[in-house]
Amino acid sequence: MNRKSIFHKDFILVAVGQIISLFGNQILRYALPLYLLNETGSSALFGTVLACSFIPMILLFPIGGIIADRVNKKNIMVALDFGTAVLTMLFCLLVGKVSIVPLMAVTMIVLYGIQGAYQPAVQSCVPDLVAADHIMQGNSVVDLISSLASMAGPAIGGILFSVVGLTPILYVSIGCFLASAVMETFIHMPFKRIQSRENIISMGISDLRESFGFIFNERPILWKMPLVFACVNLLLTTLVLIAAPVLITQRLGFEPAIANRLYGFAQGVMAGGSVLGGLLAGILAKRLKPGSMPFLLSGCALSVGVVGVALQVLSGMAVYTVLVAGSSLLLIFSTLFTVQLMTCLQMLTPRELTGKVVSCVLCVCMCTNPVGQFIYGIVFEHIGNSAYLPFYAAALIMLGVTLFTHRIFDEIEPLMAGQAES
């Protein structure tokens, strides 16, 4: 199959399927943790459950990459969408009949684990479906879809959750996963089976060794860039992920029903920042260079610092407004950075290693998520009226990281130019 631009049937089916699936996923991932927070009132428990949920996702990322390079990616997406629908059905049957904390923990762990196996297939299918000079546009579309689902999901989920509760959200999610799975069966995904006489464990170990050998020995720049992005996750993204629901629903003085709606609206607006970042990445695809990455990281840090100032000097709705605006700016800058990062990874990696290398790199980045969520959950449980301090600390440390790592991005541009010529 000749790879084409993004405007052809198979890529469009992938895109539409992702819109439906990610919408269902986002309203589910919005509602379940918020339901737990409302039921228990504990930000430490909230952060701990989220942190534990990320662990299987991290562990399954490398495995998902191995599978993505050896199994038809379409079949992976179909099977995991059906699996997520079944998981949600089981939660519907058990909620109210068993203790909510272990049920929520198990459900979130399995849900994130499925996503850990799912994302490498989606990320690595872009080079298979589009030509090399359209890869950045393809990545920006995939990221934009994720952002649109993130924007619409929480906004609608916030309304549903505050008006009719958790159950309708579960039913909508089940419908989304089933519809996406059916749609994905019509995708024609190019696939060449790799013959091997090894058993699956030996094959997995061999694939991981090959991937890490390529990353550390042949292309060491591929582990340096993700470490910088891992700092963004650890210091900034997880801060917003924990701080936003805790501050909006518990610290800013809103009534519970209003707070839930405001949080859903905030999630939607913040995801709008990701949408704008994805749009800008597509529009500016020919102009964005690796040398711009340090400026994007600085923008991430300053966006969080502004929220710290608001928490110290403002109150109520004014803090809410700045929190939403600052978090949205953070997501604009981090989305632009992510799209560039994924494009660099895909262009600097041989086609047969793309799934494994991308999954290993994303695994390194995501290892910081549970650590940050666990730490920030405890911090906001005990910090009292000094909630601005984590924002100041995170912004200053990130600026320092940017200052000391900017040379990494200067090394990428000649490598990218050489790859494009070859």
Buried (B, 14 or more C-beta within 10 A) or exposed (E): EEBBEBEEEBBBBBBBBBBBBBBBBBBBBBBBBBBBBBEBEBBBBBBBBBBBBBBBBBBBBBBBBBBBBBBBBBBBBBBBBBBBBEBBBBBBEBBEEEEBBEBBBBBBBBBBBBBBBBBBBBBBBBBBBBBEEBBBBBBBBBBBBBBBBBBBBBBBBBBBBBEEEBEBBBEBBBBBBBBBBBBBEEBEBBBEEEEEEEEEEEBBEEBBEBBBEBBEEEBEBBBBBBBBBBBBBBBBBBBBBBBBBBBBBBBBEBEEEEBBBBBBBBBBBBBBBBBBBBBBBBEBBEEBEBEBBBBBBBBBBBBBBBBBBBBBEBEEEEBBBBBBBBBBBBBBBBBBBBBBBBBBBBBBBEEEBBBBBBBBBBBBBBBBBBBBBBBBBBBBBEBEEEBBEBBBBBBBBBBEBBEEBBEBBEEBEEBBEEEEEE
